[in-house]
């Protein structure tokens, strides 16, 4: 996953969590890209969408949650 792909996935998270819509998550996108360079975008997309469906506490998923 690269930075633009990570930013796209974070866009899903922001859309689901209005309380973070005014936050700058560019550093988070960079972190996701650095910590998950081996995760293809489609796999990351499926993981993030699954997490958003199941997550009960509105927090940005950690890279480990996506990898799992």
Buried (B, 14 or more C-beta within 10 A) or exposed (E): BEBEBBBBBBEBBBEBBEEBEEEEBEEBBEBBBEBBEEBEBEBBBEBBEBBBEEBEEEEBBEBEBBEE
